[in-house]
Amino acid sequence: MSIKNKIMYSFVFLASVTAIILVIFSIYATKFYYYSTMNGILNNEIRYATNLYSSYMADYELDEVIAEDKNQFYRQTDCQVQILDNNQVVVFDSIASPNVGETIKTADVISASNGQNGSYTGSTSYSNSNIMAVSVPLKSRGKQVGILRYISSLEEVDRAIKIKSISFSLFGLLVILFSMLLSKILTKSIVKPINNLEKVAERKADGDLQIKAKENDIDEIGRLGKTLNLLTDNINKKEQLKNEFISSVSHELRTPLTSIKGWAQTIKYDSSDLDTTTMGIDIIDSECDRLTNMVEELLDFSRFTSGRISIVKRKHDLIELAESIKNQLLPKARAKGIDLILNYDNPELIANFDRDRIKQVFINILDNAMKFTPEKGTIIINIEKLDDFAQVSVIDTGIGISFEEIELVTGKFYKGSNSNSHVGLGLSICEEIVKLHKGELMIKSKLDEGTTVSFKLPIGDDEDEKNN
């Protein structure tokens, strides 16, 4: 069943149930009102008659009252009047019904026999219409001598109730029909934007990423269209970055390959000059290392994006690791005329981490710092303990990063605008490694003032841990 039909049927069902409940309630309320009114009228009239009997005829026996003054009981009413003896036998009936001489066992008569006022609504043997009867005890000289009963036909009342019931039912039917029409209009207004959104999504799925969905902040569908457009924009950006990445990687792969091929051909055709041959082999070796590093980055990136990377955390001294990396990179820093400084508060800081992966993070961050720090610049490595975290900060005095680019440098396939920038996945991989350690990578920078790249690692407990 489509959403359109679900909404329409649900709306009609709820409206129909509500209308039926209201109709039933209205019918019963009307019946209760009419019957209560009729009961009140009968009780008022019979009370008047009994008061009259108590005032003027209480000293007479029941037979004398029936013989002499029975008309006093029905003179002021249009109801059928019956007088019964204490054995519930009808001794007088104002319309001479077949009840005369019969014993009446209805609820009102039984109550009156027990000295209580009673009422009865139901059928009778001499009429096709229902009746309402009220009965009260007649007392003379303090004792009950009989029962006075007033009876009224409910034919007119039931007819009025029936007319009202038909009116209520017709009104309920009109409400249901109106709800069907309204549900169709409302459903169309709801489903039409969804259908439009579905068509836009289908065209996007077919590759037309330029089409835009209608968007607004008024309702959920409009906001969904806005989200769909935002998703498409992100896909377009990622596609553009991917194409730029492929183009740049192809260019950067071509450069060392061109050098390797050129020197290989030179050595192949003329290897008589030992110095030239040695220089060519050194260049080929260096370019092969460069290619190896690029391939390793690509493989790491592939593992991270496919979720196949794993880390093995064990207890290591972060200070000792930083010292070894500093000693490893110190010759390179000195060759560029850069001061490489390591600062820490305590000579030992034990934490749980994957040594090889955190070493990779260190080297990537420091390589970037040295790449963009000019001669006579400074790179400072600060290591400190902050609550339950160990924080490493690499601070350089390099060219810095613009405000527009600082949010993008850890993005996949991103190439900086600086001429020294290369397509690398280093910072992106660093961020993924730190996240696997349940840490955080942070970058602060100002253009022409330098950059600070920090990462935090939870110190953790003493147990070995393996994360995928």
Protein Blocks (a to p, Z undefined) as FASTA:
>chain_A
ZZklmmmmmmmmmmmmmmmmmmmmmmmmmmmmmmmmmmmmmmmmmmmmmmmmmmmmmmpc
fklmmmmmmmmmmmmpcbdcddddfkopafbdfklpakgopacfbfklmmmmnopacddd
dddfkbcbdcddddddddeehiafbdcdddddfklmmmmmmmmmmmmmmmmmmmmmmmmm
mmmmmmmmmmmmmmmmmmmmmmmmnopakbccdddfkbmmlmmmmmmmmmmmmmmmmmmm
mmmmmmmmmmmmmmmmmmmmmmmmmmmmockbmmlmmmmmmmmmmmmmmmmmmmmmmmmm
mmmmnopaccddddddfklmmmmmmmmmmmmmmmnopacddddfbfbdcddddfklmmmm
mmmmmmmmmmmpcehiacddddddehjaccdddddfbebjafklmmmmmpghiacfbfkb
ccdfklmmmmmmmmmnopacdddddehibpcddddddebjmbdcddZZ
